[in-house]
């Protein structure tokens, strides 16, 4: 599905702004609007260049968590646009946030007539939140295409709970993650489920997109549920792979998730 197709479906235009080596800063605008919301601006310069090229002005910043590649551009953007509202998690260490958010809060994004519900999704960091609405999920580093974020601050149990709540969203939800990790993640997922036909198809599609210099994201939640081992910790083939790796029975899905995450951290990355 192209970005034009997504725009018709959602009545919002979403476009990626590449940053650093593999980050995506997401920008949202509405047909006919001269404003755009910016998600996780780790770097201000590419955001300013893209907005200028599209003749847009930022109307809000949405932050998912405190890591520098997601917040590093806030100060520069606020110097250029001093009245810009900045929405983010309850973490006073994130300089520039004007609206602190928690589970169940609703964000009305000025200028583009968009509303998002806030999900607390600790695991990658303890303060991590995601924004869900209009058939989209902006999830930062919690869910990746065929992967999930490392556990820098939270526990495996916390991340598994966060992923389980994301997995319960409508299957046609478009998952906008913050990094271009698809092919690398597929490599590990094939270790876990080498016979997964959907995974092989996903790999072919990802190679085709990369060959065209196009992002492999967003994906749909339905596709993630068929291919992402970190969302499949209750699936027998994933359970069996995790148990082979640790050499013992794993009675809970959270333990399966923990084993798969440790496997990737220690033996693949």
Buried (B, 14 or more C-beta within 10 A) or exposed (E): EEEEEBBEBBEBBBBBBBBBEEBBBBBBBBEEBEBBBBBBBBBBEBBBEBBEEBEBBBBBBBBBBBBEBBBBBBEBBBEEBEEBBBBBBEBEEBEBBEBBBEEEBEBEBEBBEBEBBBBBBBBBBBBBBBBBBBBBBBBBBBBBBBBBBBBEBBBBBBBBBBBBBBBEBEEEBBBBBBBBBBBBBBEBBBBBBEEBEEBBEBBEBBBEBBEEEEBBBBBBBEBBBBBBBBBBBEBEBBBBBBBEBBEEEBEEBBBBBBBBBBBBEEEEE
